[in-house]
Amino acid sequence: MNNKQSQISVDLEFDKKHIWHPYTSMTAPLPVYPVVSANKNIITLESGENLIDGMASWWSAIHGYNHPVLNEALTNQISQMSHIMFGGITHAPAVNLCKKLIEITPEQLTKVFLADSGSVAVEVAIKMALQYWQSQNIKNKTKLMTVTKGYHGDTFAAMSICDPINSMHALYQDFLPQHIFAPAPISSFDAEFDANELNILENYFIAHHENVAAFIIEPIVQNAGGMNFYHPDYLAGLSELCDKYNVLLICDEIATGFGRTGKMFAVEHAKITPDIMCIGKAITGGYMTLSATLTSDKIAKGISEGAAGVMMHGPTFMGNPLACSVACASIDLLLASNWQNTVQDLNAWLTQFLAPCNDLEQVENVRILGAIGVVEIDKVVDVAQFQKKCIEQGVWIRPYGKLIYLMPPYITPKNDIKKLADVIYSILDI
Ligand SMILES: *Cc1c(COP(=O)(O)O)cnc(C)c1O
């Protein structure tokens, strides 16, 4: 190792001994790979290898890395102010961002709460729903209803509505509030819709609606809970049931928002407007942590005129100007691009290049929606093994359970999609 290298090298021993990574053990951690930089859709390891990114840093880096326009938005904002408290103060980056969010989300969503991560946006959505019913003097609506296979984040209220098995409810059983779980949607996005699903769902409403404040669901794509692409008629039917039984509808668009499914927001596939909507992940183009919870005039008015009179939440870094600035720039970039065509192209390439995986013995299903490609296999993937082989072949993919999935940055060229798909095929072809 020459001098320069040793200066920049990441202290892996320290990392292993002292630093937790997502969902890993402190005593037997999965391997981690030191990254020195990322540019466009390429991640550069300290070892000098370049990897094609198949993950967009968990849905977020839609424009790729080191984007000059996003960089500029941040550096401009830094010289104005990096942060300022949001209590009693406001600023252009937050106001501009909220204007844009109201503009691009369904029409009735007009009130915005800025928070610091997706999980917190979900917590805020839940608080809004509970406070709304309290304000209406309806005291027994204190439960949530949802479907299995969901994922809404890792904080406690969010975790309590994640899939009860996959999110390890058992670990925290006595601490978690108990909610009502209907079966996950079954009819797939482009198959025939089985209307009986809604009859089953209605039975849950009949049994529980008096105690249910809100139904929360990821619209169209259940993400980390199983990559389930379900039928828009299910979501449309759910929205009607919510109206019929006086239950609020919360749509968690944290993963699906900003074009990933082919619509700006996935609720548009079903032409519905939820009472409350959570967005996050791609909101800043993957640059900084930020989220938002939007709601309607009606819900906001209820909360504000109720017992508390205020929305009881206020993170220290609420409305952080850097995050808001880069979010504004990211949304402008997206709107100025021909993103519908881009996502359509990615969809066509993923469909074409992942198709051969269908012929492999261990592959159960290959499914594509928008710019998301999923290969489901018949057993849990050995993540460490799989990633090692990916890196040897120059790609970055992180499987989860039985799922190997791609959600590349929108700027990914056709050849790189082919390469990502070819590597998946070659690893599974044993
Ligand atoms: C990632 C995710 C969350 C949690 O967001 P964090 O920023 O990780 O807290 C919530 N809901 C959905 C649908 C997600 O994909």
The ligand as a Tripos MOL2 file, in Angstrom:
@<TRIPOS>MOLECULE
LIG
   15    15     1     0     0
SMALL
NO_CHARGES

@<TRIPOS>ATOM
      1 C1        -37.9660    3.1170    3.6280 C.3       1 LIG1
      2 C2        -39.3900    3.1790    3.9510 C.ar      1 LIG1
      3 C3        -39.8510    3.7560    5.1530 C.ar      1 LIG1
      4 C4        -38.9080    4.2760    6.2320 C.3       1 LIG1
      5 O1        -38.1330    5.3380    5.8010 O.3       1 LIG1
      6 P1        -36.7800    5.6930    6.5960 P.3       1 LIG1
      7 O2        -36.3110    6.9410    5.9370 O.co2     1 LIG1
      8 O3        -35.8640    4.5280    6.3990 O.co2     1 LIG1
      9 O4        -37.1420    5.8850    8.0140 O.co2     1 LIG1
     10 C5        -41.2200    3.8240    5.3610 C.ar      1 LIG1
     11 N1        -42.0860    3.3530    4.4450 N.ar      1 LIG1
     12 C6        -41.6840    2.7930    3.2840 C.ar      1 LIG1
     13 C7        -42.6990    2.3230    2.3120 C.3       1 LIG1
     14 C8        -40.3280    2.6750    2.9960 C.ar      1 LIG1
     15 O5        -39.9310    2.0980    1.8580 O.3       1 LIG1
@<TRIPOS>BOND
     1     1     2 1
     2     2     3 ar
     3     2    14 ar
     4     3     4 1
     5     3    10 ar
     6     4     5 1
     7     5     6 1
     8     6     7 2
     9     6     8 1
    10     6     9 1
    11    10    11 ar
    12    11    12 ar
    13    12    13 1
    14    12    14 ar
    15    14    15 1
@<TRIPOS>SUBSTRUCTURE
     1 LIG1         1 GROUP 0 **** ****
